[in-house]
Amino acid sequence: MARNISKLGEEKIVQWEGEVLHAYDDFDPKHRIIEPGMTVRGTLTAGVGHTGPDVKPGMRITTAQSRAWLRTDLDRFEAAVERLVKVPLSDNQFAALVSFAFNVGEANFARSTLLKKLNRGDYEAVPAELMKWVNSKGKRMQGLVNRRAQEGALWGKGEFVASGSVDAAPAPPPIATKENASWFVSIITPMLAAISGDSPLAWVFAGIFAVAFGIGAYLFLSKRLAPK
């Protein structure tokens, strides 16, 4: 089953891409409508960053159409991230990479240094690598700087979750419990009573209790702390 980004991740992409319910030139920061016959300097776009032959000059769309396009586009980039990334990802990390690939394109993501470092297990390199992708058509864009910073923040939120191939590790059981304290007292009390005498036999018993206590404590802690 293909992995989908979280609702939070989808909302972030809508926020960062913006949602425009008409055809516009993505080179135009004001996103004014492009009517038939007008010159397009960048890429004809509509909805949430949607491009392609189905976007036509003069087009006006509904929110429902915009979100249907978005879901179709996300399917492609979710599949790309899932296929290209070889290490486990949290939901937030997955969403950050889908957003990045959505914005820069699958081909750029596939050949990026970010992906190479991540697949070597260098998770910490991702935020800095994201910040290298802040230019559009050769010009540094403050909007992209802001977006990469927010993608990096989403990446850093953590919250690791189990996937189909990685099981979430359960927390180890607590050691300081009432039952454990009673067990400790039941062992240590006769040992203290044994060493209170001065006879050699008392010290023999004390030694036996000490050895037994050490072995019991070792076995107890090994069992309690062993991974399940």
N, C-alpha and C positions, 0 to 999 in steps of 0.2 A: 504494500500500500504506500502510495507517494506521501511524503511529508508535506504538510501545509504550515505556513507561518501562523503565529498566534494572532488573535484579534488586535492585540496591541501593536504587533508588527505591521499589520495591514493599515491600521489607523495612522501609524507613523509615516508610512509610504505616501498615503493620501496627503498628509500634512506637508511632507517635504517636497513632493512632486507638485502639489497644488491640483485643484480640480477645476477645469474650465469647460463649460458646457457649450462650446462652439469651437470651430476650427481656427487655429492661430499659428503664427510663426514662432517657433521656440527661441528664435534670436531676439524677439521683441519682448523686453521685460514687462511691458504693460499688457501683453497677451490680448491685443486687440484682434477682433475678428478679421479673418482673411476672406474677402469676397472674390468671386470669380474674376480673373483677369489681373489681380494684384500680384506683385512680385514677392516671392518668398525667399528670403536670404538664408534661412536655416532649414528646419524640418517642419512640415505641416503636422500639427499635433492637435489632439482633442482629448477631453476627459482627464484621466490621471496619467499624463505622460504617454498616451497611446498614439502610435504612429502606424503608418501602413497605407495600402491602397484604399482601404475603406474610409479614410479621412479625406474629405473633399472640401475645396473652397466653398464658403458660404454655409457650411453644415452647422446646424444647431441640434444638440442632443439632450436627452433627459438624464437625470441622475441614475436611473435604472440602467440605461444604456452604458453610461460611463462605468458603473460598477461591474457590469457584465464583461466589458472589455478588460477591466482591471483583473478580474478573476482569471480570464483566459491568459493574460500576460503573466500573471503570477505563477500559474501552473508551469509555464515554460522555465521561469527563472528558479523556482523552487526545485524543479527537476535537475536543472544545471548545477545548482549548489550541492544537491544531494549526490550527484554523480561525480563531481570534480573534487569535493572535499573528502579526504580519506581519514580524518580524525573525528572523534565524537564532538558534537556541538550541543550547547544548551539551546532552549527555545529562543532566548534573546540573541545569542550568537548567530543562530540560523537566520533569524529575522534581519539582523544587521547585514549579513552577507547577501541575502536576497535583495534587500534594498540597494546595496552597492552594485550588484550585478544588474539589477533593473535599470540603474542609472547610467552605468558605463557600458553595458552590453555584455553578452555572454562571452564573446571572443576576447575582449579586453580582460575580463575576469579570469578566463582560462589561462592566459599567458602572463598574468600579473605576478610580480615578486611576492605580493601578499599571499597568494595561494601557495606558492612554492614554500615560503617560510612556515605557513600554517600546517601544511602537510608534513613538514619535518617536526611538528610538535611545538613550534614556537608561537604559542597563543599570544604572548605579550607583545609580539611585533605588530600585531594587526592594527591597533589604533594609529601608530605612526605611519604604517603603510597606507592606511585610508587617507591620511592627510596629504599624501602625494598626488591625489586625484582631485585637484581643485581648479583645474583650468578647463575652459570651454572655448574651442576654436582658437587656441593659443593665448587666451586671456584669462588671468586669474579672476575668479568670480567669488564675491563674498558670500553669495548664496550657497555655493558649493563648499566653501570653508565651513560655514555654519552646519551644513548637512553632514559633512564628514565628522565634525566634532560630535554631533548628536548620534551618528551611527556608532562612533567609538564609545560614547557613553552607554548606549544600548548594549554594545558588546561586553562592556565591563560590568553590567548588572549581575552577571553570573546566573544563579538559580539553576544549577545543573539538574537535568531531569533524565529519567531513564528513556532509552530509545529501544528499538527492536533488537539491537545488538549489544547494548550496554545496560547492565542492571544497576540500579541505584543501590549503594551500600547502606545497610541499616546501621543505626547508631549503636555503639557497644553498650551493653547493659551496665547500669550503675553499680559501683562497688560499695559505696557507703550506704548500706541499707540496714534496717533494724535486725534482719535475720543474720547478716554478716557480722554485726556487732555482737550479737548473742553467741555466735560461733566462736568469735575471738575470745570473749570472756570465758567461755566454757573450757577453752584450751589453756589460757594463760593462768587462770586461778589455781588449778592443781600444781602447775609448774612453780608458781610463787610460793605455794604452801610447802612444796618439796624442798626448796632451797632455804627455807627458814630454819631448818635444823642444822646442827653442826656435824652430824655423823657422816662417815664416808658413804653409807647407803643412801642418805638424802641427796648427796651430790650425784650419785649414779642415776637416781630417779630424775633429778633435775636435767642431767645430760640427755637422758632418753626423751624426756618431754620436749627439750629444745630441738633435738633432731626431728622428732615427730612433727613439731610445730612448723619447722622450716620446710619439710617435705609437703605437708598439708597445704601450707600457704602457697608454695610453688604450683602445686597441681590445681589449686582453687583459682589462682590468678590466670594460669594458662588457659583454663577452660572458659573463664569469664571473658577474657580479652581476645580469644581466638576468633578470626573472621568466620562468619557464617557462610 
